[in-house]
């Protein structure tokens, strides 16, 4: 309504509200992009506390994950121990952090010779000594995890952090009679348990864990 009879509707209205552009449609707007209006314009919201209005996964309502980003818009990133990956099944396992590349466990020489048989699954036999590590995907993508270079007949097991839900299991990689390999997609910040196991009782020795990102297929 033209309340002040200047032939223009809503000019200089004292009860206009500030609205914030919401480019990623997560109901939180960009503090740096706002406008005044009596009614909410399309693609604008009343809350201007989004710290990244290009990413719907980032907002004050988002959960913080271990990815180096301030997911919940509280200025800090990776706080509250999200990168510590506490395990429901115990905290006795080692951690590989978010490392990728050849031999993420360090130089060859780590061994399962004196470890216990704590894991079993859908491949391999029970009774082989094993060792386990947590690992957190640094970014979303497909990863290859393998034991190539290990000195005994390995079984590679991948578990969820409850240490009960088996995600992958491989005994022998095609073309190899001893080492193991799994390929799987992981979301950024997703934490898993990587288990290097012996194929059967008495199968133990030095192991290597490699975590790599496959090279893209060449364009035809």
C-alpha beads as a LAMMPS data file, in Angstrom:
LAMMPS data file: protein, C-alpha beads

220 atoms
219 bonds

1 atom types
1 bond types

-500.0 500.0 xlo xhi
-500.0 500.0 ylo yhi
-500.0 500.0 zlo zhi

Masses

1 110.0

Atoms # bond

1 1 1 0.000 0.000 0.000
2 1 1 1.149 3.552 -0.747
3 1 1 0.769 4.681 2.861
4 1 1 2.485 8.069 2.443
5 1 1 0.880 8.982 -0.899
6 1 1 4.154 9.389 -2.825
7 1 1 2.910 7.184 -5.651
8 1 1 5.484 4.478 -4.719
9 1 1 4.679 1.440 -2.606
10 1 1 6.800 0.681 0.495
11 1 1 9.469 3.382 0.024
12 1 1 11.151 4.381 3.277
13 1 1 9.042 1.905 5.237
14 1 1 10.206 1.746 8.851
15 1 1 9.032 -1.838 9.390
16 1 1 10.966 -3.514 6.569
17 1 1 12.995 -6.619 7.447
18 1 1 16.495 -7.656 6.419
19 1 1 16.642 -10.807 4.276
20 1 1 19.746 -12.813 3.379
21 1 1 20.500 -14.567 0.094
22 1 1 20.367 -18.361 0.426
23 1 1 22.166 -19.613 -2.681
24 1 1 22.547 -23.202 -1.469
25 1 1 18.957 -23.514 -0.191
26 1 1 19.937 -24.785 3.275
27 1 1 17.715 -22.170 5.032
28 1 1 20.766 -20.202 6.215
29 1 1 21.734 -17.082 4.292
30 1 1 24.877 -15.137 3.473
31 1 1 25.509 -12.250 5.878
32 1 1 27.359 -10.415 3.103
33 1 1 24.418 -10.529 0.675
34 1 1 21.231 -8.985 2.039
35 1 1 18.327 -6.738 1.098
36 1 1 15.529 -4.856 2.855
37 1 1 11.939 -5.717 2.036
38 1 1 8.557 -5.956 3.700
39 1 1 8.059 -9.542 2.524
40 1 1 10.639 -12.320 2.082
41 1 1 11.948 -12.316 -1.517
42 1 1 12.481 -15.579 -3.408
43 1 1 15.775 -17.317 -2.521
44 1 1 16.215 -15.195 0.610
45 1 1 15.872 -16.190 4.275
46 1 1 15.692 -14.444 7.637
47 1 1 18.844 -16.117 9.070
48 1 1 22.173 -14.752 7.822
49 1 1 24.620 -17.007 9.676
50 1 1 25.756 -19.334 6.866
51 1 1 29.557 -19.360 6.607
52 1 1 29.600 -20.955 3.133
53 1 1 26.516 -20.241 1.072
54 1 1 27.795 -22.368 -1.807
55 1 1 27.702 -25.625 0.165
56 1 1 24.416 -26.956 1.593
57 1 1 26.391 -29.323 3.855
58 1 1 27.888 -26.333 5.696
59 1 1 25.636 -24.344 8.047
60 1 1 25.090 -23.712 11.767
61 1 1 22.886 -26.840 11.781
62 1 1 25.537 -29.139 10.253
63 1 1 27.565 -31.673 12.205
64 1 1 31.312 -31.117 12.400
65 1 1 33.337 -33.792 10.585
66 1 1 37.062 -34.384 10.205
67 1 1 37.780 -32.626 6.900
68 1 1 39.606 -29.380 7.730
69 1 1 36.431 -27.315 7.128
70 1 1 34.303 -25.348 9.580
71 1 1 31.178 -27.418 8.880
72 1 1 29.002 -25.956 11.657
73 1 1 29.975 -22.294 11.192
74 1 1 31.374 -21.762 14.686
75 1 1 34.737 -20.393 13.428
76 1 1 36.626 -23.554 14.469
77 1 1 37.230 -26.591 12.251
78 1 1 37.621 -30.242 13.277
79 1 1 36.909 -29.413 16.928
80 1 1 35.417 -31.573 19.681
81 1 1 37.687 -34.510 18.868
82 1 1 36.004 -35.387 15.556
83 1 1 39.361 -36.457 14.118
84 1 1 40.175 -38.692 17.069
85 1 1 37.804 -41.390 15.774
86 1 1 36.904 -42.986 19.117
87 1 1 35.925 -46.615 18.659
88 1 1 32.899 -48.270 20.157
89 1 1 34.895 -51.505 20.234
90 1 1 37.876 -50.087 22.132
91 1 1 40.710 -47.634 21.695
92 1 1 43.590 -50.105 21.519
93 1 1 44.057 -49.823 17.762
94 1 1 46.554 -47.646 15.985
95 1 1 45.569 -44.771 13.720
96 1 1 46.657 -43.950 10.197
97 1 1 45.017 -40.525 10.387
98 1 1 44.027 -39.523 6.853
99 1 1 47.312 -40.571 5.258
100 1 1 47.402 -41.847 1.692
101 1 1 50.172 -43.221 -0.452
102 1 1 52.517 -46.204 -0.355
103 1 1 53.187 -47.836 3.014
104 1 1 51.105 -45.553 5.222
105 1 1 52.181 -47.700 8.180
106 1 1 55.794 -46.662 7.654
107 1 1 58.663 -48.614 6.211
108 1 1 58.329 -52.384 5.867
109 1 1 58.923 -54.136 9.173
110 1 1 55.647 -53.911 11.104
111 1 1 54.610 -57.468 11.912
112 1 1 51.650 -59.502 13.164
113 1 1 53.950 -62.153 14.640
114 1 1 53.001 -61.423 18.267
115 1 1 49.437 -60.170 17.797
116 1 1 46.210 -61.952 18.689
117 1 1 43.368 -63.206 16.498
118 1 1 40.725 -60.527 17.126
119 1 1 38.851 -60.435 13.816
120 1 1 37.154 -62.863 11.470
121 1 1 34.845 -62.332 8.539
122 1 1 33.473 -63.433 5.209
123 1 1 36.807 -64.425 3.658
124 1 1 39.868 -66.293 4.869
125 1 1 39.995 -68.712 7.794
126 1 1 39.837 -68.014 11.525
127 1 1 42.864 -68.198 13.761
128 1 1 45.369 -65.975 11.991
129 1 1 46.904 -63.176 14.078
130 1 1 45.814 -59.703 12.992
131 1 1 46.333 -55.993 13.573
132 1 1 43.940 -53.070 13.133
133 1 1 44.075 -49.342 12.422
134 1 1 41.571 -46.512 12.111
135 1 1 41.679 -44.434 8.952
136 1 1 39.614 -41.383 7.968
137 1 1 39.021 -40.437 4.323
138 1 1 40.524 -36.977 3.706
139 1 1 38.026 -36.256 0.906
140 1 1 35.174 -37.972 -0.871
141 1 1 36.275 -40.421 -3.530
142 1 1 37.191 -43.968 -4.463
143 1 1 40.218 -45.431 -2.717
144 1 1 42.282 -48.580 -3.192
145 1 1 43.533 -50.163 0.030
146 1 1 45.971 -53.047 -0.363
147 1 1 48.685 -55.094 1.320
148 1 1 51.000 -55.371 -1.686
149 1 1 54.561 -55.776 -0.455
150 1 1 53.613 -57.747 2.663
151 1 1 55.625 -60.836 3.469
152 1 1 52.882 -63.374 4.197
153 1 1 49.444 -64.546 3.024
154 1 1 47.206 -61.672 4.105
155 1 1 43.483 -61.114 4.408
156 1 1 42.348 -57.503 4.275
157 1 1 39.194 -56.673 6.219
158 1 1 37.414 -53.308 6.318
159 1 1 34.958 -52.631 9.150
160 1 1 32.723 -49.826 10.312
161 1 1 33.816 -48.226 13.591
162 1 1 31.653 -50.649 15.579
163 1 1 34.245 -53.297 14.571
164 1 1 31.374 -55.647 13.763
165 1 1 29.905 -54.405 10.486
166 1 1 32.103 -55.763 7.711
167 1 1 32.260 -53.409 4.728
168 1 1 34.773 -55.292 2.567
169 1 1 36.889 -58.440 2.742
170 1 1 39.542 -59.721 0.325
171 1 1 41.834 -62.713 0.526
172 1 1 43.897 -62.795 -2.668
173 1 1 43.993 -60.012 -5.232
174 1 1 43.495 -61.359 -8.774
175 1 1 46.960 -62.219 -10.015
176 1 1 48.383 -62.507 -6.492
177 1 1 48.448 -65.598 -4.281
178 1 1 49.238 -63.747 -1.078
179 1 1 48.354 -60.047 -0.953
180 1 1 44.924 -58.444 -0.715
181 1 1 43.167 -55.402 -2.177
182 1 1 39.805 -53.630 -1.828
183 1 1 38.397 -50.693 -3.787
184 1 1 35.618 -48.641 -2.203
185 1 1 34.084 -45.162 -2.214
186 1 1 34.280 -43.197 1.043
187 1 1 32.743 -39.866 2.003
188 1 1 35.009 -37.128 3.336
189 1 1 35.447 -37.612 7.070
190 1 1 34.251 -41.233 7.010
191 1 1 36.264 -43.370 9.436
192 1 1 36.849 -47.092 9.018
193 1 1 38.794 -49.908 10.648
194 1 1 41.464 -51.491 8.437
195 1 1 42.443 -54.987 9.558
196 1 1 45.448 -56.926 8.239
197 1 1 44.817 -60.576 9.076
198 1 1 46.550 -63.860 8.401
199 1 1 44.830 -66.254 6.021
200 1 1 44.956 -69.065 8.592
201 1 1 46.652 -69.984 11.885
202 1 1 50.388 -69.679 11.569
203 1 1 50.177 -67.096 8.763
204 1 1 51.884 -63.972 10.067
205 1 1 54.761 -61.663 9.246
206 1 1 55.736 -58.226 8.047
207 1 1 52.926 -56.216 6.475
208 1 1 52.472 -53.086 4.395
209 1 1 49.265 -51.042 3.956
210 1 1 48.990 -48.859 0.859
211 1 1 46.104 -46.405 0.342
212 1 1 45.853 -44.795 -3.075
213 1 1 43.401 -43.000 -5.335
214 1 1 43.001 -44.703 -8.715
215 1 1 44.257 -42.796 -11.727
216 1 1 41.389 -41.542 -13.929
217 1 1 40.673 -43.472 -17.099
218 1 1 42.298 -41.777 -20.145
219 1 1 39.818 -40.163 -22.469
220 1 1 39.353 -42.061 -25.753

Bonds

1 1 1 2
2 1 2 3
3 1 3 4
4 1 4 5
5 1 5 6
6 1 6 7
7 1 7 8
8 1 8 9
9 1 9 10
10 1 10 11
11 1 11 12
12 1 12 13
13 1 13 14
14 1 14 15
15 1 15 16
16 1 16 17
17 1 17 18
18 1 18 19
19 1 19 20
20 1 20 21
21 1 21 22
22 1 22 23
23 1 23 24
24 1 24 25
25 1 25 26
26 1 26 27
27 1 27 28
28 1 28 29
29 1 29 30
30 1 30 31
31 1 31 32
32 1 32 33
33 1 33 34
34 1 34 35
35 1 35 36
36 1 36 37
37 1 37 38
38 1 38 39
39 1 39 40
40 1 40 41
41 1 41 42
42 1 42 43
43 1 43 44
44 1 44 45
45 1 45 46
46 1 46 47
47 1 47 48
48 1 48 49
49 1 49 50
50 1 50 51
51 1 51 52
52 1 52 53
53 1 53 54
54 1 54 55
55 1 55 56
56 1 56 57
57 1 57 58
58 1 58 59
59 1 59 60
60 1 60 61
61 1 61 62
62 1 62 63
63 1 63 64
64 1 64 65
65 1 65 66
66 1 66 67
67 1 67 68
68 1 68 69
69 1 69 70
70 1 70 71
71 1 71 72
72 1 72 73
73 1 73 74
74 1 74 75
75 1 75 76
76 1 76 77
77 1 77 78
78 1 78 79
79 1 79 80
80 1 80 81
81 1 81 82
82 1 82 83
83 1 83 84
84 1 84 85
85 1 85 86
86 1 86 87
87 1 87 88
88 1 88 89
89 1 89 90
90 1 90 91
91 1 91 92
92 1 92 93
93 1 93 94
94 1 94 95
95 1 95 96
96 1 96 97
97 1 97 98
98 1 98 99
99 1 99 100
100 1 100 101
101 1 101 102
102 1 102 103
103 1 103 104
104 1 104 105
105 1 105 106
106 1 106 107
107 1 107 108
108 1 108 109
109 1 109 110
110 1 110 111
111 1 111 112
112 1 112 113
113 1 113 114
114 1 114 115
115 1 115 116
116 1 116 117
117 1 117 118
118 1 118 119
119 1 119 120
120 1 120 121
121 1 121 122
122 1 122 123
123 1 123 124
124 1 124 125
125 1 125 126
126 1 126 127
127 1 127 128
128 1 128 129
129 1 129 130
130 1 130 131
131 1 131 132
132 1 132 133
133 1 133 134
134 1 134 135
135 1 135 136
136 1 136 137
137 1 137 138
138 1 138 139
139 1 139 140
140 1 140 141
141 1 141 142
142 1 142 143
143 1 143 144
144 1 144 145
145 1 145 146
146 1 146 147
147 1 147 148
148 1 148 149
149 1 149 150
150 1 150 151
151 1 151 152
152 1 152 153
153 1 153 154
154 1 154 155
155 1 155 156
156 1 156 157
157 1 157 158
158 1 158 159
159 1 159 160
160 1 160 161
161 1 161 162
162 1 162 163
163 1 163 164
164 1 164 165
165 1 165 166
166 1 166 167
167 1 167 168
168 1 168 169
169 1 169 170
170 1 170 171
171 1 171 172
172 1 172 173
173 1 173 174
174 1 174 175
175 1 175 176
176 1 176 177
177 1 177 178
178 1 178 179
179 1 179 180
180 1 180 181
181 1 181 182
182 1 182 183
183 1 183 184
184 1 184 185
185 1 185 186
186 1 186 187
187 1 187 188
188 1 188 189
189 1 189 190
190 1 190 191
191 1 191 192
192 1 192 193
193 1 193 194
194 1 194 195
195 1 195 196
196 1 196 197
197 1 197 198
198 1 198 199
199 1 199 200
200 1 200 201
201 1 201 202
202 1 202 203
203 1 203 204
204 1 204 205
205 1 205 206
206 1 206 207
207 1 207 208
208 1 208 209
209 1 209 210
210 1 210 211
211 1 211 212
212 1 212 213
213 1 213 214
214 1 214 215
215 1 215 216
216 1 216 217
217 1 217 218
218 1 218 219
219 1 219 220
